[in-house]
Amino acid sequence: MKLTSRKQAALNDVCTLIKIEYIPDEIGNDAPLETRNNVFCGIFSISGAEHYKAAQAGLRADLGVVISEFDDNGAESAEVRQKRYTIYRRYVRGDGYTELYLREAQGNG
């Protein structure tokens, strides 16, 4: 399994984008509804500059993925290689792809 580069996307892995929406239940309370979409992605390692930018914002950058911009559903988290991550930044490129920058979600061991 070769890591893709940020500039040349090879969508040879599968990631799960996880979006949580809140809908009213039968008594009017907001109940979470989790939507999971499996999409093809390319996984890339985080550059030193991105590690630095994330650290300035108080975050820890762990991983990056490239997906087709058509697959980007505004998800707040993603599952990659059976680990759950929080999406802390997305970058819409001009070539039809979106880069998602991930940090390991709380509770992963």
Secondary structure, DSSP 8 states (H G I E B T S, - for coil): -----SSS----EEEEEEEEEEEE-TTS-EEEEEEEEEEEEEEE---HHHHHHHHHTT----EEEEEEGGG----SEEEETTEEEEEEEEEE-TTSEEEEEEEE-TT--
